[in-house]
């Protein structure tokens, strides 16, 4: 492993000038090293509520703080620009205000992993200066943010509870947060907690728990790692030029197999777009901290290398080492949903091609998942140039096959378009139905055994609706003929924003069985319903203008 390491001796004289800032009501002195406000808050002052989700793109809103009472994205704000101004983080917010928002988010399931919610709370809390903001005001404010987990509607619900508590709302019911965490663990495929602390960003992310004196390593863009005494220093040593998005159209790397088909479908590379970039840290001879923290990243971090790199560098340097991806690193090196191209006959037979890119793990499990749902489909892995693909992503293989089967059933019945009921049963036994009405409302019912906590189950179902609609309608990553990713900012992936997210109604059925995960089942059912509502066009995404 190649890495660049140039360390400053801790006893060396420090001649750098300092900046005097007022943060959360206290005047502090920090090095004047050209850092952004976010870097100052996290790296110099240890404020952990502002999160680094896209730095330095200024596009996800996770780092939102107040400057003189107005929300501002900290990652693109130079610290020098806020001299003499009042900076407020979630830690410095009035405790009564903070608790009100955290409780509201928890009560309606508006926070899952909790990575994006501190910034969202800071944005929405600033609206309370106005008189009774309505849902449209909230959705407009949320344009500055991205949330991948919740599907937006629960966040709007939480804001409504705070802004207009006099309006009728679903009654609060006693909750067992231990049971809620069990449901979250099932849906997120990893250890999770549920509670007000999570809504405030306290989910235990690796970037928040790393010791302050750890070395920091970042990819140098040449196959190695740049290492420094701080994230600021490591990124400076990497000396990487930020990438830019292109205006290139999405490409479908696979052609539909030759033949006479009753149903065809092509998809493109899709970014899982989890908000927390991969990170880990490790002490010499120790075990690396998981990059999964309070969520499963939709399977996108199952084979993340950051933990192994942290362990190696810790052993080589004899120091605790923290390994951090930027948003561009996630996009360049993280796995994508593999594109497919399928042709299916009315009897269920056909050919499904799936893209496999150089260096990606095998897709044997993906192929087996297809066979379990659509045994009449012959699966061909086709080598193409492109970013890594993975069989670990949400419902991989199973969801694609289930969508094709549901669409074929609708064609046989002669019923497509909106208001078509789709029923899915997952390999684990969860059952979900989905209908998209002519007005766009998404109606979902889910039976996942013992709900454990209906609020959490509804939240994950709504998040699955959001991701499924994006998969069909708007999401994709532009990749050139050589396989290089061209869309490198988080706003370029086509994720549906709050103002474009339709109403979602979720009914939970306790069928008396042991609990099973249901999010992937909802994901597949809604994807099929969305495709049917659009009239079964042969390529996804069907509306590239519908995303952010």
Secondary structure, DSSP 8 states (H G I E B T S, - for coil): --EEE----TTS-----EEEEEETTEEEEEE-SS-BHHHIIIIIT---SS--SSTTS--S-TTEEEETTEEEEGGGSBGGGGTTSEEE-GGGS-HHHHHHHHHHHHHHT--SS-TTHHHHHHHHHHHTTSSS--HHHHHHHGGG---SSSTTHHHHHHHHHHHTTTS---------HHHHHHHHHHHHTS----SHHHHTT-S--HHHHS-TT-EEEEE-SSSSEEEESSHHHHHHHHT--------------S---SS--SEEEE---EE---SS--EEEE-TTS----S-TTS-GGGTTTT-SHHHHHHHHHHHHTS-EEEE--HHHHHHHS-EE--EEEEE-TTS-EEEEEEEETT----HHHHHHHHHH-TTEEEEEEEESSS-B-SSSTTTTHHHHHHHHHHHHHHHHT--STT--EEEE-TTS-EEEEEE-TT--EEEEEE-SS-S-HHHHHHHHHHHHHHHHHHHHT----B-TTS-B---SGGGG----GGG---EEEEEE--SS-----HHHHHHHHHHHHHHHTT--SBS-S-TTS--
